[in-house]
């Protein structure tokens, strides 16, 4: 269960996983206010990618929205990573 | 698992976040959904089922209460904005990405 230390690697790998098999992949966000930690996990029940942080709420939440859009998109097109 | 309408889901989600402030964790799961309402039988085929491409399922739980909603491509814009705002407002117990160390709330968990 690889834990990623850098956001770039995680987001690339996670997006790839979602595109490979959209029906199998799922994204889990776990937030603990008491610990002040946020954990995002992307898995397709074979591979599991995890990223933990206590800072990057905006990035994670933006990425979460991107993946949501990916899932509801009718045509399968690769979402270009929007860097703001 | 309670399946809610979009608006209700957002209201309940806000409530769940507020409840979790003191202790416990919030889990939000996102998955692509093809509109099936019956499980796929092992033998035979599913009758009269057309998988739809443009929906996703969102679930949220605080460990005790579970809520869920389905979002389709038509609603995704509005829902995504509302959801982002809600997440950003609720997940405020984290450190800011500043170089200066601002400790607003006591996060000396070591």
N, CA and C atoms of all chains as a GROMACS GRO file, in nm:
protein
  582
    1UNK      N    1   0.086  -0.119   0.000
    1UNK     CA    2   0.000   0.000   0.000
    1UNK      C    3   0.089   0.124   0.000
    2UNK      N    4   0.132   0.168  -0.115
    2UNK     CA    5   0.232   0.275  -0.120
    2UNK      C    6   0.176   0.407  -0.068
    3UNK      N    7   0.254   0.466   0.024
    3UNK     CA    8   0.222   0.598   0.076
    3UNK      C    9   0.309   0.698   0.005
    4UNK      N   10   0.247   0.800  -0.051
    4UNK     CA   11   0.326   0.896  -0.127
    4UNK      C   12   0.367   1.013  -0.040
    5UNK      N   13   0.491   1.058  -0.061
    5UNK     CA   14   0.538   1.172   0.017
    5UNK      C   15   0.520   1.302  -0.058
    6UNK      N   16   0.515   1.294  -0.190
    6UNK     CA   17   0.497   1.417  -0.267
    6UNK      C   18   0.362   1.417  -0.336
    7UNK      N   19   0.302   1.532  -0.339
    7UNK     CA   20   0.170   1.546  -0.398
    7UNK      C   21   0.171   1.517  -0.546
    8UNK      N   22   0.277   1.562  -0.616
    8UNK     CA   23   0.282   1.545  -0.762
    8UNK      C   24   0.275   1.398  -0.801
    9UNK      N   25   0.358   1.318  -0.733
    9UNK     CA   26   0.361   1.176  -0.767
    9UNK      C   27   0.225   1.112  -0.739
   10UNK      N   28   0.170   1.147  -0.624
   10UNK     CA   29   0.043   1.087  -0.587
   10UNK      C   30  -0.065   1.123  -0.689
   11UNK      N   31  -0.076   1.252  -0.724
   11UNK     CA   32  -0.186   1.292  -0.811
   11UNK      C   33  -0.173   1.230  -0.949
   12UNK      N   34  -0.047   1.218  -0.997
   12UNK     CA   35  -0.028   1.156  -1.128
   12UNK      C   36  -0.072   1.011  -1.124
   13UNK      N   37  -0.024   0.939  -1.021
   13UNK     CA   38  -0.056   0.796  -1.011
   13UNK      C   39  -0.206   0.775  -0.991
   14UNK      N   40  -0.266   0.861  -0.910
   14UNK     CA   41  -0.409   0.846  -0.880
   14UNK      C   42  -0.494   0.871  -1.004
   15UNK      N   43  -0.458   0.974  -1.079
   15UNK     CA   44  -0.536   1.003  -1.199
   15UNK      C   45  -0.525   0.890  -1.299
   16UNK      N   46  -0.401   0.836  -1.310
   16UNK     CA   47  -0.380   0.724  -1.402
   16UNK      C   48  -0.467   0.606  -1.363
   17UNK      N   49  -0.472   0.580  -1.232
   17UNK     CA   50  -0.550   0.467  -1.183
   17UNK      C   51  -0.698   0.486  -1.215
   18UNK      N   52  -0.747   0.608  -1.198
   18UNK     CA   53  -0.888   0.635  -1.225
   18UNK      C   54  -0.919   0.621  -1.372
   19UNK      N   55  -0.824   0.659  -1.457
   19UNK     CA   56  -0.850   0.650  -1.600
   19UNK      C   57  -0.843   0.507  -1.651
   20UNK      N   58  -0.758   0.428  -1.587
   20UNK     CA   59  -0.742   0.290  -1.633
   20UNK      C   60  -0.873   0.213  -1.621
   21UNK      N   61  -0.937   0.224  -1.505
   21UNK     CA   62  -1.063   0.153  -1.488
   21UNK      C   63  -1.156   0.237  -1.402
   22UNK      N   64  -1.230   0.327  -1.464
   22UNK     CA   65  -1.314   0.420  -1.387
   22UNK      C   66  -1.417   0.348  -1.300
   23UNK      N   67  -1.468   0.234  -1.348
   23UNK     CA   68  -1.573   0.171  -1.270
   23UNK      C   69  -1.521   0.108  -1.143
   24UNK      N   70  -1.396   0.066  -1.146
   24UNK     CA   71  -1.342   0.000  -1.027
   24UNK      C   72  -1.281   0.097  -0.928
   25UNK      N   73  -1.231   0.208  -0.977
   25UNK     CA   74  -1.157   0.296  -0.889
   25UNK      C   75  -1.249   0.376  -0.798
   26UNK      N   76  -1.205   0.400  -0.674
   26UNK     CA   77  -1.280   0.486  -0.584
   26UNK      C   78  -1.181   0.573  -0.507
   27UNK      N   79  -1.234   0.686  -0.462
   27UNK     CA   80  -1.152   0.784  -0.392
   27UNK      C   81  -1.209   0.801  -0.252
   28UNK      N   82  -1.126   0.791  -0.150
   28UNK     CA   83  -1.172   0.806  -0.013
   28UNK      C   84  -1.097   0.920   0.053
   29UNK      N   85  -1.174   1.010   0.113
   29UNK     CA   86  -1.114   1.123   0.184
   29UNK      C   87  -1.143   1.104   0.332
   30UNK      N   88  -1.039   1.110   0.415
   30UNK     CA   89  -1.064   1.091   0.558
   30UNK      C   90  -1.009   1.210   0.635
   31UNK      N   91  -1.096   1.276   0.706
   31UNK     CA   92  -1.056   1.396   0.777
   31UNK      C   93  -1.074   1.378   0.928
   32UNK      N   94  -0.968   1.411   1.004
   32UNK     CA   95  -0.979   1.405   1.149
   32UNK      C   96  -0.950   1.543   1.206
   33UNK      N   97  -1.052   1.607   1.256
   33UNK     CA   98  -1.032   1.742   1.308
   33UNK      C   99  -0.946   1.740   1.434
   34UNK      N  100  -0.967   1.637   1.516
   34UNK     CA  101  -0.894   1.630   1.643
   34UNK      C  102  -0.744   1.614   1.620
   35UNK      N  103  -0.708   1.540   1.514
   35UNK     CA  104  -0.565   1.524   1.482
   35UNK      C  105  -0.516   1.632   1.388
   36UNK      N  106  -0.607   1.700   1.324
   36UNK     CA  107  -0.569   1.796   1.222
   36UNK      C  108  -0.505   1.730   1.103
   37UNK      N  109  -0.557   1.614   1.061
   37UNK     CA  110  -0.495   1.544   0.949
   37UNK      C  111  -0.598   1.509   0.844
   38UNK      N  112  -0.550   1.502   0.721
   38UNK     CA  113  -0.634   1.468   0.608
   38UNK      C  114  -0.563   1.358   0.530
   39UNK      N  115  -0.640   1.256   0.492
   39UNK     CA  116  -0.579   1.146   0.420
   39UNK      C  117  -0.663   1.118   0.297
   40UNK      N  118  -0.599   1.109   0.180
   40UNK     CA  119  -0.673   1.075   0.060
   40UNK      C  120  -0.620   0.943   0.007
   41UNK      N  121  -0.714   0.856  -0.029
   41UNK     CA  122  -0.676   0.723  -0.077
   41UNK      C  123  -0.746   0.698  -0.208
   42UNK      N  124  -0.673   0.645  -0.306
   42UNK     CA  125  -0.733   0.608  -0.434
   42UNK      C  126  -0.701   0.462  -0.456
   43UNK      N  127  -0.803   0.382  -0.482
   43UNK     CA  128  -0.779   0.239  -0.497
   43UNK      C  129  -0.873   0.180  -0.600
   44UNK      N  130  -0.828   0.069  -0.661
   44UNK     CA  131  -0.917  -0.005  -0.749
   44UNK      C  132  -0.926  -0.149  -0.699
   45UNK      N  133  -0.907  -0.165  -0.570
   45UNK     CA  134  -0.912  -0.294  -0.502
   45UNK      C  135  -0.795  -0.385  -0.536
   46UNK      N  136  -0.705  -0.339  -0.620
   46UNK     CA  137  -0.582  -0.415  -0.646
   46UNK      C  138  -0.463  -0.334  -0.599
   47UNK      N  139  -0.466  -0.209  -0.644
   47UNK     CA  140  -0.360  -0.116  -0.606
   47UNK      C  141  -0.422  -0.010  -0.515
   48UNK      N  142  -0.345   0.034  -0.416
   48UNK     CA  143  -0.398   0.135  -0.324
   48UNK      C  144  -0.294   0.244  -0.304
   49UNK      N  145  -0.332   0.366  -0.333
   49UNK     CA  146  -0.239   0.478  -0.320
   49UNK      C  147  -0.289   0.571  -0.210
   50UNK      N  148  -0.200   0.606  -0.120
   50UNK     CA  149  -0.240   0.687  -0.006
   50UNK      C  150  -0.152   0.812   0.006
   51UNK      N  151  -0.213   0.922   0.043
   51UNK     CA  152  -0.137   1.044   0.069
   51UNK      C  153  -0.192   1.109   0.196
   52UNK      N  154  -0.104   1.130   0.292
   52UNK     CA  155  -0.147   1.192   0.416
   52UNK      C  156  -0.089   1.332   0.427
   53UNK      N  157  -0.163   1.422   0.487
   53UNK     CA  158  -0.110   1.556   0.505
   53UNK      C  159  -0.181   1.625   0.619
   54UNK      N  160  -0.122   1.737   0.659
   54UNK     CA  161  -0.194   1.818   0.756
   54UNK      C  162  -0.205   1.961   0.703
   55UNK      N  163  -0.182   1.976   0.573
   55UNK     CA  164  -0.177   2.111   0.518
   55UNK      C  165  -0.257   2.134   0.390
   56UNK      N  166  -0.244   2.041   0.295
   56UNK     CA  167  -0.286   2.080   0.160
   56UNK      C  168  -0.434   2.060   0.131
   57UNK      N  169  -0.519   2.120   0.212
   57UNK     CA  170  -0.664   2.101   0.192
   57UNK      C  171  -0.707   2.145   0.053
   58UNK      N  172  -0.658   2.262   0.011
   58UNK     CA  173  -0.703   2.317  -0.118
   58UNK      C  174  -0.668   2.224  -0.232
   59UNK      N  175  -0.542   2.174  -0.228
   59UNK     CA  176  -0.498   2.089  -0.338
   59UNK      C  177  -0.579   1.962  -0.343
   60UNK      N  178  -0.600   1.904  -0.227
   60UNK     CA  179  -0.671   1.777  -0.221
   60UNK      C  180  -0.815   1.796  -0.265
   61UNK      N  181  -0.874   1.903  -0.220
   61UNK     CA  182  -1.014   1.926  -0.252
   61UNK      C  183  -1.032   1.959  -0.400
   62UNK      N  184  -0.934   2.026  -0.457
   62UNK     CA  185  -0.938   2.056  -0.601
   62UNK      C  186  -0.924   1.928  -0.682
   63UNK      N  187  -0.834   1.842  -0.636
   63UNK     CA  188  -0.811   1.716  -0.703
   63UNK      C  189  -0.936   1.629  -0.694
   64UNK      N  190  -0.999   1.632  -0.578
   64UNK     CA  191  -1.122   1.556  -0.556
   64UNK      C  192  -1.228   1.600  -0.656
   65UNK      N  193  -1.238   1.732  -0.676
   65UNK     CA  194  -1.336   1.784  -0.774
   65UNK      C  195  -1.301   1.740  -0.914
   66UNK      N  196  -1.172   1.741  -0.946
   66UNK     CA  197  -1.128   1.697  -1.079
   66UNK      C  198  -1.170   1.555  -1.107
   67UNK      N  199  -1.148   1.469  -1.005
   67UNK     CA  200  -1.184   1.329  -1.021
   67UNK      C  201  -1.334   1.313  -1.035
   68UNK      N  202  -1.409   1.395  -0.962
   68UNK     CA  203  -1.555   1.389  -0.972
   68UNK      C  204  -1.599   1.421  -1.114
   69UNK      N  205  -1.539   1.524  -1.170
   69UNK     CA  206  -1.571   1.562  -1.308
   69UNK      C  207  -1.534   1.452  -1.406
   70UNK      N  208  -1.421   1.392  -1.380
   70UNK     CA  209  -1.376   1.281  -1.464
   70UNK      C  210  -1.480   1.172  -1.469
   71UNK      N  211  -1.535   1.144  -1.350
   71UNK     CA  212  -1.630   1.032  -1.342
   71UNK      C  213  -1.761   1.060  -1.412
   72UNK      N  214  -1.804   1.187  -1.410
   72UNK     CA  215  -1.933   1.215  -1.474
   72UNK      C  216  -1.918   1.252  -1.620
   73UNK      N  217  -1.794   1.262  -1.666
   73UNK     CA  218  -1.776   1.297  -1.807
   73UNK      C  219  -1.822   1.182  -1.895
   74UNK      N  220  -1.892   1.213  -1.999
   74UNK     CA  221  -1.947   1.108  -2.085
   74UNK      C  222  -1.840   1.043  -2.169
   75UNK      N  223  -1.763   1.129  -2.236
   75UNK     CA  224  -1.657   1.070  -2.320
   75UNK      C  225  -1.537   1.047  -2.231
   76UNK      N  226  -1.461   0.947  -2.263
   76UNK     CA  227  -1.342   0.923  -2.184
   76UNK      C  228  -1.229   1.007  -2.241
   77UNK      N  229  -1.203   1.117  -2.170
   77UNK     CA  230  -1.091   1.198  -2.214
   77UNK      C  231  -1.002   1.223  -2.093
   78UNK      N  232  -0.878   1.241  -2.117
   78UNK     CA  233  -0.788   1.259  -2.003
   78UNK      C  234  -0.796   1.404  -1.956
   79UNK      N  235  -0.817   1.419  -1.828
   79UNK     CA  236  -0.828   1.553  -1.773
   79UNK      C  237  -0.689   1.611  -1.759
   80UNK      N  238  -0.668   1.725  -1.821
   80UNK     CA  239  -0.538   1.790  -1.807
   80UNK      C  240  -0.528   1.847  -1.668
   81UNK      N  241  -0.413   1.832  -1.607
   81UNK     CA  242  -0.395   1.880  -1.470
   81UNK      C  243  -0.396   2.032  -1.469
   82UNK      N  244  -0.495   2.087  -1.402
   82UNK     CA  245  -0.503   2.232  -1.399
   82UNK      C  246  -0.412   2.284  -1.290
   83UNK      N  247  -0.313   2.357  -1.330
   83UNK     CA  248  -0.223   2.415  -1.230
   83UNK      C  249  -0.256   2.561  -1.216
   84UNK      N  250  -0.306   2.598  -1.100
   84UNK     CA  251  -0.343   2.739  -1.079
   84UNK      C  252  -0.228   2.816  -1.018
   85UNK      N  253  -2.782   0.277   0.486
   85UNK     CA  254  -2.728   0.383   0.399
   85UNK      C  255  -2.844   0.467   0.348
   86UNK      N  256  -2.840   0.592   0.377
   86UNK     CA  257  -2.951   0.679   0.338
   86UNK      C  258  -2.917   0.749   0.208
   87UNK      N  259  -2.999   0.731   0.107
   87UNK     CA  260  -2.976   0.801  -0.019
   87UNK      C  261  -3.056   0.930  -0.018
   88UNK      N  262  -2.984   1.042  -0.034
   88UNK     CA  263  -3.050   1.171  -0.023
   88UNK      C  264  -3.045   1.248  -0.152
   89UNK      N  265  -3.128   1.351  -0.159
   89UNK     CA  266  -3.118   1.446  -0.269
   89UNK      C  267  -2.997   1.533  -0.246
   90UNK      N  268  -2.956   1.600  -0.352
   90UNK     CA  269  -2.834   1.680  -0.346
   90UNK      C  270  -2.835   1.781  -0.231
   91UNK      N  271  -2.941   1.859  -0.221
   91UNK     CA  272  -2.948   1.965  -0.121
   91UNK      C  273  -2.942   1.906   0.020
   92UNK      N  274  -3.021   1.802   0.038
   92UNK     CA  275  -3.026   1.738   0.169
   92UNK      C  276  -2.892   1.678   0.206
   93UNK      N  277  -2.826   1.622   0.106
   93UNK     CA  278  -2.696   1.562   0.130
   93UNK      C  279  -2.599   1.668   0.181
   94UNK      N  280  -2.600   1.784   0.119
   94UNK     CA  281  -2.509   1.890   0.161
   94UNK      C  282  -2.540   1.937   0.302
   95UNK      N  283  -2.669   1.948   0.334
   95UNK     CA  284  -2.708   1.987   0.470
   95UNK      C  285  -2.658   1.884   0.571
   96UNK      N  286  -2.685   1.760   0.542
   96UNK     CA  287  -2.644   1.654   0.634
   96UNK      C  288  -2.493   1.646   0.646
   97UNK      N  289  -2.425   1.669   0.536
   97UNK     CA  290  -2.279   1.666   0.538
   97UNK      C  291  -2.225   1.775   0.629
   98UNK      N  292  -2.285   1.893   0.621
   98UNK     CA  293  -2.244   2.003   0.709
   98UNK      C  294  -2.261   1.961   0.854
   99UNK      N  295  -2.377   1.901   0.881
   99UNK     CA  296  -2.403   1.859   1.018
   99UNK      C  297  -2.303   1.755   1.066
  100UNK      N  298  -2.269   1.663   0.980
  100UNK     CA  299  -2.172   1.559   1.016
  100UNK      C  300  -2.036   1.619   1.049
  101UNK      N  301  -1.995   1.714   0.969
  101UNK     CA  302  -1.867   1.780   0.994
  101UNK      C  303  -1.868   1.849   1.128
  102UNK      N  304  -1.978   1.916   1.158
  102UNK     CA  305  -1.985   1.986   1.286
  102UNK      C  306  -1.977   1.890   1.402
  103UNK      N  307  -2.042   1.776   1.386
  103UNK     CA  308  -2.041   1.677   1.495
  103UNK      C  309  -1.902   1.622   1.518
  104UNK      N  310  -1.825   1.613   1.410
  104UNK     CA  311  -1.693   1.550   1.419
  104UNK      C  312  -1.584   1.640   1.471
  105UNK      N  313  -1.620   1.764   1.503
  105UNK     CA  314  -1.515   1.859   1.538
  105UNK      C  315  -1.438   1.815   1.662
  106UNK      N  316  -1.509   1.756   1.759
  106UNK     CA  317  -1.442   1.723   1.883
  106UNK      C  318  -1.360   1.595   1.873
  107UNK      N  319  -1.419   1.495   1.812
  107UNK     CA  320  -1.346   1.369   1.804
  107UNK      C  321  -1.395   1.292   1.684
  108UNK      N  322  -1.324   1.195   1.646
  108UNK     CA  323  -1.369   1.108   1.538
  108UNK      C  324  -1.326   1.157   1.402
  109UNK      N  325  -1.349   1.074   1.302
  109UNK     CA  326  -1.308   1.108   1.166
  109UNK      C  327  -1.426   1.109   1.072
  110UNK      N  328  -1.408   1.184   0.964
  110UNK     CA  329  -1.509   1.194   0.860
  110UNK      C  330  -1.456   1.125   0.737
  111UNK      N  331  -1.536   1.035   0.679
  111UNK     CA  332  -1.490   0.969   0.557
  111UNK      C  333  -1.582   1.005   0.443
  112UNK      N  334  -1.524   1.052   0.332
  112UNK     CA  335  -1.604   1.082   0.213
  112UNK      C  336  -1.552   0.996   0.100
  113UNK      N  337  -1.643   0.921   0.038
  113UNK     CA  338  -1.602   0.830  -0.070
  113UNK      C  339  -1.667   0.872  -0.200
  114UNK      N  340  -1.590   0.865  -0.306
  114UNK     CA  341  -1.638   0.906  -0.438
  114UNK      C  342  -1.615   0.791  -0.534
  115UNK      N  343  -1.718   0.756  -0.612
  115UNK     CA  344  -1.704   0.642  -0.701
  115UNK      C  345  -1.791   0.662  -0.824
  116UNK      N  346  -1.744   0.613  -0.936
  116UNK     CA  347  -1.824   0.624  -1.057
  116UNK      C  348  -1.944   0.531  -1.048
  117UNK      N  349  -2.056   0.577  -1.097
  117UNK     CA  350  -2.181   0.501  -1.080
  117UNK      C  351  -2.247   0.485  -1.215
  118UNK      N  352  -2.295   0.364  -1.243
  118UNK     CA  353  -2.358   0.346  -1.373
  118UNK      C  354  -2.507   0.325  -1.361
  119UNK      N  355  -2.565   0.362  -1.251
  119UNK     CA  356  -2.710   0.362  -1.241
  119UNK      C  357  -2.774   0.230  -1.210
  120UNK      N  358  -2.698   0.131  -1.171
  120UNK     CA  359  -2.762   0.002  -1.147
  120UNK      C  360  -2.829   0.002  -1.010
  121UNK      N  361  -2.945  -0.058  -1.003
  121UNK     CA  362  -3.015  -0.064  -0.875
  121UNK      C  363  -3.028  -0.206  -0.826
  122UNK      N  364  -2.994  -0.302  -0.908
  122UNK     CA  365  -3.001  -0.442  -0.865
  122UNK      C  366  -2.863  -0.503  -0.878
  123UNK      N  367  -2.830  -0.596  -0.793
  123UNK     CA  368  -2.700  -0.662  -0.805
  123UNK      C  369  -2.694  -0.748  -0.930
  124UNK      N  370  -2.574  -0.764  -0.983
  124UNK     CA  371  -2.559  -0.844  -1.106
  124UNK      C  372  -2.568  -0.991  -1.069
  125UNK      N  373  -2.661  -1.066  -1.127
  125UNK     CA  374  -2.672  -1.208  -1.095
  125UNK      C  375  -2.554  -1.285  -1.151
  126UNK      N  376  -2.516  -1.393  -1.084
  126UNK     CA  377  -2.399  -1.469  -1.129
  126UNK      C  378  -2.426  -1.533  -1.262
  127UNK      N  379  -2.546  -1.592  -1.274
  127UNK     CA  380  -2.577  -1.653  -1.404
  127UNK      C  381  -2.680  -1.567  -1.472
  128UNK      N  382  -2.686  -1.579  -1.598
  128UNK     CA  383  -2.788  -1.504  -1.670
  128UNK      C  384  -2.749  -1.358  -1.682
  129UNK      N  385  -2.832  -1.288  -1.752
  129UNK     CA  386  -2.799  -1.147  -1.773
  129UNK      C  387  -2.900  -1.059  -1.702
  130UNK      N  388  -2.860  -0.938  -1.681
  130UNK     CA  389  -2.951  -0.841  -1.618
  130UNK      C  390  -3.047  -0.794  -1.725
  131UNK      N  391  -3.175  -0.798  -1.693
  131UNK     CA  392  -3.271  -0.760  -1.796
  131UNK      C  393  -3.299  -0.613  -1.793
  132UNK      N  394  -3.305  -0.559  -1.910
  132UNK     CA  395  -3.349  -0.420  -1.923
  132UNK      C  396  -3.265  -0.320  -1.847
  133UNK      N  397  -3.136  -0.341  -1.844
  133UNK     CA  398  -3.052  -0.248  -1.772
  133UNK      C  399  -2.954  -0.182  -1.867
  134UNK      N  400  -2.959  -0.053  -1.874
  134UNK     CA  401  -2.865   0.020  -1.958
  134UNK      C  402  -2.771   0.101  -1.871
  135UNK      N  403  -2.645   0.067  -1.873
  135UNK     CA  404  -2.553   0.142  -1.788
  135UNK      C  405  -2.539   0.286  -1.837
  136UNK      N  406  -2.556   0.379  -1.746
  136UNK     CA  407  -2.539   0.519  -1.785
  136UNK      C  408  -2.400   0.565  -1.744
  137UNK      N  409  -2.343   0.649  -1.825
  137UNK     CA  410  -2.202   0.681  -1.809
  137UNK      C  411  -2.175   0.797  -1.716
  138UNK      N  412  -2.273   0.882  -1.703
  138UNK     CA  413  -2.238   1.013  -1.651
  138UNK      C  414  -2.282   1.038  -1.507
  139UNK      N  415  -2.268   0.938  -1.421
  139UNK     CA  416  -2.307   0.962  -1.282
  139UNK      C  417  -2.197   0.918  -1.188
  140UNK      N  418  -2.199   0.977  -1.070
  140UNK     CA  419  -2.107   0.928  -0.969
  140UNK      C  420  -2.178   0.926  -0.833
  141UNK      N  421  -2.127   0.841  -0.749
  141UNK     CA  422  -2.188   0.820  -0.618
  141UNK      C  423  -2.097   0.879  -0.512
  142UNK      N  424  -2.159   0.955  -0.423
  142UNK     CA  425  -2.082   1.016  -0.315
  142UNK      C  426  -2.136   0.965  -0.183
  143UNK      N  427  -2.045   0.915  -0.098
  143UNK     CA  428  -2.091   0.868   0.032
  143UNK      C  429  -2.017   0.943   0.140
  144UNK      N  430  -2.082   0.960   0.255
  144UNK     CA  431  -2.013   1.025   0.366
  144UNK      C  432  -2.056   0.956   0.495
  145UNK      N  433  -1.961   0.944   0.587
  145UNK     CA  434  -1.994   0.883   0.714
  145UNK      C  435  -1.904   0.938   0.823
  146UNK      N  436  -1.956   0.936   0.945
  146UNK     CA  437  -1.871   0.978   1.056
  146UNK      C  438  -1.844   0.858   1.145
  147UNK      N  439  -1.868   0.740   1.091
  147UNK     CA  440  -1.845   0.619   1.168
  147UNK      C  441  -1.977   0.564   1.219
  148UNK      N  442  -2.074   0.652   1.240
  148UNK     CA  443  -2.203   0.606   1.290
  148UNK      C  444  -2.311   0.625   1.186
  149UNK      N  445  -2.322   0.752   1.140
  149UNK     CA  446  -2.428   0.782   1.045
  149UNK      C  447  -2.373   0.777   0.903
  150UNK      N  448  -2.452   0.722   0.811
  150UNK     CA  449  -2.406   0.714   0.672
  150UNK      C  450  -2.505   0.787   0.583
  151UNK      N  451  -2.453   0.867   0.492
  151UNK     CA  452  -2.539   0.931   0.393
  151UNK      C  453  -2.477   0.915   0.255
  152UNK      N  454  -2.561   0.925   0.153
  152UNK     CA  455  -2.508   0.914   0.018
  152UNK      C  456  -2.594   0.993  -0.078
  153UNK      N  457  -2.535   1.022  -0.194
  153UNK     CA  458  -2.611   1.088  -0.297
  153UNK      C  459  -2.552   1.054  -0.432
  154UNK      N  460  -2.633   1.070  -0.536
  154UNK     CA  461  -2.586   1.045  -0.672
  154UNK      C  462  -2.577   1.178  -0.745
  155UNK      N  463  -2.467   1.200  -0.813
  155UNK     CA  464  -2.449   1.325  -0.887
  155UNK      C  465  -2.434   1.292  -1.034
  156UNK      N  466  -2.508   1.361  -1.118
  156UNK     CA  467  -2.493   1.338  -1.262
  156UNK      C  468  -2.423   1.457  -1.324
  157UNK      N  469  -2.390   1.443  -1.451
  157UNK     CA  470  -2.309   1.547  -1.515
  157UNK      C  471  -2.380   1.682  -1.517
  158UNK      N  472  -2.514   1.679  -1.517
  158UNK     CA  473  -2.586   1.807  -1.521
  158UNK      C  474  -2.572   1.882  -1.389
  159UNK      N  475  -2.566   1.805  -1.280
  159UNK     CA  476  -2.562   1.870  -1.149
  159UNK      C  477  -2.421   1.895  -1.101
  160UNK      N  478  -2.325   1.835  -1.170
  160UNK     CA  479  -2.190   1.831  -1.113
  160UNK      C  480  -2.132   1.970  -1.089
  161UNK      N  481  -2.163   2.065  -1.179
  161UNK     CA  482  -2.107   2.200  -1.160
  161UNK      C  483  -2.150   2.262  -1.029
  162UNK      N  484  -2.281   2.265  -1.009
  162UNK     CA  485  -2.333   2.326  -0.887
  162UNK      C  486  -2.289   2.248  -0.765
  163UNK      N  487  -2.301   2.117  -0.774
  163UNK     CA  488  -2.267   2.035  -0.660
  163UNK      C  489  -2.120   2.049  -0.622
  164UNK      N  490  -2.036   2.052  -0.724
  164UNK     CA  491  -1.893   2.059  -0.697
  164UNK      C  492  -1.856   2.188  -0.627
  165UNK      N  493  -1.919   2.298  -0.669
  165UNK     CA  494  -1.890   2.427  -0.604
  165UNK      C  495  -1.933   2.423  -0.458
  166UNK      N  496  -2.054   2.375  -0.436
  166UNK     CA  497  -2.106   2.368  -0.299
  166UNK      C  498  -2.020   2.277  -0.213
  167UNK      N  499  -1.983   2.165  -0.272
  167UNK     CA  500  -1.903   2.067  -0.199
  167UNK      C  501  -1.766   2.123  -0.164
  168UNK      N  502  -1.702   2.188  -0.261
  168UNK     CA  503  -1.570   2.245  -0.237
  168UNK      C  504  -1.574   2.347  -0.126
  169UNK      N  505  -1.675   2.436  -0.132
  169UNK     CA  506  -1.687   2.536  -0.027
  169UNK      C  507  -1.704   2.472   0.109
  170UNK      N  508  -1.787   2.370   0.111
  170UNK     CA  509  -1.814   2.302   0.237
  170UNK      C  510  -1.689   2.234   0.291
  171UNK      N  511  -1.617   2.166   0.204
  171UNK     CA  512  -1.495   2.097   0.248
  171UNK      C  513  -1.393   2.197   0.298
  172UNK      N  514  -1.376   2.303   0.223
  172UNK     CA  515  -1.277   2.402   0.262
  172UNK      C  516  -1.314   2.468   0.394
  173UNK      N  517  -1.441   2.495   0.413
  173UNK     CA  518  -1.484   2.559   0.537
  173UNK      C  519  -1.473   2.464   0.655
  174UNK      N  520  -1.504   2.337   0.633
  174UNK     CA  521  -1.502   2.242   0.743
  174UNK      C  522  -1.364   2.195   0.779
  175UNK      N  523  -1.278   2.177   0.677
  175UNK     CA  524  -1.146   2.121   0.706
  175UNK      C  525  -1.049   2.232   0.742
  176UNK      N  526  -1.085   2.306   0.845
  176UNK     CA  527  -1.002   2.421   0.878
  176UNK      C  528  -0.911   2.394   0.996
  177UNK      N  529  -0.909   2.270   1.043
  177UNK     CA  530  -0.826   2.238   1.157
  177UNK      C  531  -0.684   2.205   1.119
  178UNK      N  532  -0.652   2.227   0.992
  178UNK     CA  533  -0.517   2.190   0.946
  178UNK      C  534  -0.426   2.311   0.945
  179UNK      N  535  -0.296   2.283   0.936
  179UNK     CA  536  -0.200   2.393   0.935
  179UNK      C  537  -0.213   2.469   0.805
  180UNK      N  538  -0.180   2.595   0.809
  180UNK     CA  539  -0.178   2.675   0.687
  180UNK      C  540  -0.045   2.653   0.620
  181UNK      N  541  -0.041   2.677   0.491
  181UNK     CA  542   0.084   2.656   0.419
  181UNK      C  543   0.171   2.779   0.423
  182UNK      N  544   0.192   2.831   0.546
  182UNK     CA  545   0.276   2.950   0.557
  182UNK      C  546   0.412   2.913   0.608
  183UNK      N  547   0.509   2.993   0.577
  183UNK     CA  548   0.643   2.967   0.628
  183UNK      C  549   0.651   3.016   0.772
  184UNK      N  550   0.574   3.123   0.801
  184UNK     CA  551   0.572   3.168   0.940
  184UNK      C  552   0.487   3.068   1.016
  185UNK      N  553   0.526   3.038   1.136
  185UNK     CA  554   0.449   2.940   1.211
  185UNK      C  555   0.339   3.010   1.288
  186UNK      N  556   0.216   2.993   1.235
  186UNK     CA  557   0.103   3.054   1.304
  186UNK      C  558   0.028   2.942   1.371
  187UNK      N  559   0.031   2.935   1.500
  187UNK     CA  560  -0.045   2.830   1.565
  187UNK      C  561  -0.173   2.889   1.619
  188UNK      N  562  -0.278   2.881   1.536
  188UNK     CA  563  -0.405   2.940   1.578
  188UNK      C  564  -0.470   2.853   1.684
  189UNK      N  565  -0.480   2.725   1.649
  189UNK     CA  566  -0.539   2.635   1.747
  189UNK      C  567  -0.428   2.547   1.800
  190UNK      N  568  -0.444   2.497   1.916
  190UNK     CA  569  -0.336   2.417   1.973
  190UNK      C  570  -0.327   2.284   1.902
  191UNK      N  571  -0.226   2.272   1.818
  191UNK     CA  572  -0.210   2.147   1.746
  191UNK      C  573  -0.078   2.084   1.786
  192UNK      N  574  -0.045   2.091   1.911
  192UNK     CA  575   0.083   2.035   1.955
  192UNK      C  576   0.066   1.888   1.983
  193UNK      N  577   0.033   1.813   1.879
  193UNK     CA  578   0.015   1.669   1.897
  193UNK      C  579   0.143   1.602   1.857
  194UNK      N  580   0.215   1.556   1.949
  194UNK     CA  581   0.343   1.492   1.914
  194UNK      C  582   0.366   1.365   1.994
   0.00000   0.00000   0.00000
